[in-house]
Every structure is written in C-alpha cells, then in structure tokens.
Amino acid sequence: MLAWPLNKKALVPHTIRGMKHLPILFLITFLTIVFETVSASSPFENGVQSEDSTETESGEKKVQFHFRPSLGLTFTDSNADGERTTNLQWLGTVNSDFDYIGKKFDFSSTLFMQYGESKITGQNSEKLQDAFILSITPSIPLIKVPVIRLFLETTAETSLGKGTIDEQPTSFLDPLFLYQTLFLGQKHYSYQSKDNTTWELTYGLGYAFQQTLNKNFEIQQDLSGNKADFESGFSGIIEFNVNSQISESLSFVLNAKAVALSRENFFQDFDASRRSVLVRSGLFYKKVGVEYNYHQVHDLNLSEKDLVDQSIMFTVSF
C-alpha cells in the first residue's frame, strides 16, 4: 500500500508537505464535536444515551476494547542517467484502548506505537517516525453535583528504536519520560443503539509529578534551567475518542489527546512547560483505509525545538 510519512527527512511530494495545516483542521473539528456534545440539553437525543461521569446505565458494567494494527508501504523504482535507484518506505502503527466502566470505579488504558523507516539503494536505513506511549487511568466518582471524578493517570513515553534528537543518540527507554497526575475532572461517554458508535470525553485539572530518565541521551538542562531528574507542577488534560461502525464495511475512528504539564518555575517561564498533542484518525473500508497521525511534543529538556511527526497514508489493518 501507499504511505507518505510527513517529516522533514521524508521523501514526499510538495503537495503533501503543504498539508501542514491538517492538525489545525482536525483540532477545529474536534472542538466542534466537543461543543455539540457538551451543549446537548438532554442525555436522550436522537436515540443516543449520554451518561455522566458518575453513573452507568442501570448500574451495569461496560467493557470496551479496540486493537488496531496497521501497515502502510510505498515503493519507488527510478532509472536516471543510467543509475537505478529503489526506495522503500514503510510505517507501522498500533492503536489500542481498553475501558472498564463500573458503578463505583472506572479504568481505562491506551497504547500508541508507531515506527517507520526509509531504505534507499546503497544507503543505510533512515528512521522516519518512532513513538511508544502507554497510559493507565483509574478513576472514581467524587461529587455528584456538580459531576466530578478523581483521576490518577500514569503515562510513559519513549521511542522504540535507535535514533537522534538534536544529534543526541536515542533508543528504547533512553530517554524515558514518565508522569503521574492526580486530577479532578469529568468523564462522559455515549452508546448508540446496537453499540454502532461509542464516544468518550475526559478532561480535568490537577497536579503532576514528572521525570525524564536517560542513559546515553544528554538532557538539555541548559535550555530551560529545569531539573531533569524530578519535577512537579500543574496539569491539564483533555481526551476525546470516537469509534463508529458506519456500515457493515465502513468504520471511522478518531482519538485526540492534549496534555500540558507545568514545571516548578511556571510563573517565571511559561515556555518551560511540557505540552503534547496526539491525534489519530482513520476511515476504513473493511481492512483498507486512509489513516492520519499527528504527534507534537514541546519539552525543553529534550530539544529547544518542537518535535513533530505526522503522516497520512493508505493502510492495511489487521
């Protein structure tokens, strides 16, 4: 299948490079959906039942699980000036989420993995995109009016293979960014008849503890003046997920999450805060579809520049 990894090192058409505004369009769409969802005056509209963050339908337990591995490939073969050159690019992704919704306790977890390479005849393989993000979030109802839950999220972020950030070597678990945040917020979800479509919205504010573990990778302390071993500060999280079986053969998925973690000198240097955005979406006909992924990280402990990976590709899902 055909894939176009979108980063500064990838060999992609100029028309694809011009799609740098796609994240903005996705965020606008995301905010529109959130607004329409939250502003609904009744939990029963158009046959859709919307639960608040402290109740489940008839006290029943609900379990939702999705696992979506996919693979995109592109192959080119050219012969110019008597020299034949081949180029193979591939990108594999895994999107997985699990939700347990009970009357007194909820538990959710998400896993995002992405890795891709480009191989040109006579040259070493070049890594295109690489990410591993695992989040585990239990929560309990705390207040019924207004509807408030207490969340405890633990997240680990690293890369899967060897690479570089600002010419510093990286590898699996090096560096490893960990954070744990205790926050107050709300969790809303909805199920259509026959469970053809599910959506979930979680958001809140709290306090987080974070740490960047490193071995060979040198933390860029001189960029921000922050400690790289252990930090704490305020946290803000918003996450939205949609899974829809539009028809027997057509399905749609959208996952979006934004996280902001302040550091100890938040009021003196706002730019030192860590901010990340992850957007994953896809439209699939049976096992074939179009998938878009966007991952941006602003962390001065890693680099003075934002780290951005995005891709739009035709994929085969398994």
KASUL-V473425 format. One line per field, one symbol per residue. phi: phi as a letter, one per 30 degrees, with the letter a starting at -180 (. if undefined). psi: psi as a letter, one per 20 degrees, with the letter a starting at -180 (. if undefined). burial: 1 if it has 16 or more other C-alpha atoms within 10 Angstrom, else 0. Layout:
phi: ???
psi: ???
burial: ???
//
This chain:
phi: .cbbdcbdcdcbdddddddddeeddddddddddddddddddbdbbhiccccddbbbdhiddbbbbbbbdbbcbbbbbbbbhiccbcbccbbcbbcbbbbcccdcacbbbbbbbaaabbbceibddbdcbaabbbbbbdabdcbdbddbcccbcbbbbaccbdabbhicdbadibdbcbbbbcbcabbcabbdeihdbbbbbbalbabbcbaccbbcdcdddddbiddcdabbldbbbbbbbbbbcdbdccbbbbbbbbbbbdcdcedcbdddddbbbbbbbabbchccacbbbbbbbcbddcadcdcbbbabadbccc
psi: rpqnpnriiqnqqhhhhikijghgghhggghgggghghiphqinpkjppoqajjqqokjqqqpppponqqppqppqoqopkjpppqpppqppqppqqpppoahipqpqqqppqppqqpoqpjqqqppgqpqoppppnqqqpgphoropqpqoppppparhaqbqoljppqapjnqoppqppoqpaqoqrqprpjkhpqqpppqrqbqqpqpopqfhpopmhihijqpigprqaqqpppppppopngahipqqqppppppporrhkgihnhiiqppqppppqqppodjpappppppppooihgqiqpoppqqpqprpq.
burial: 011111100100000010000010010001000000100000000001111111110000000000001111110000000000000011111111101011100111111111111110000000111111111111111100000111111111111110100000011111111111111111111110000011111111111111111100111100010111001111111111111100000011111111111111100000111111111111111001111111111111111000011111111110
//
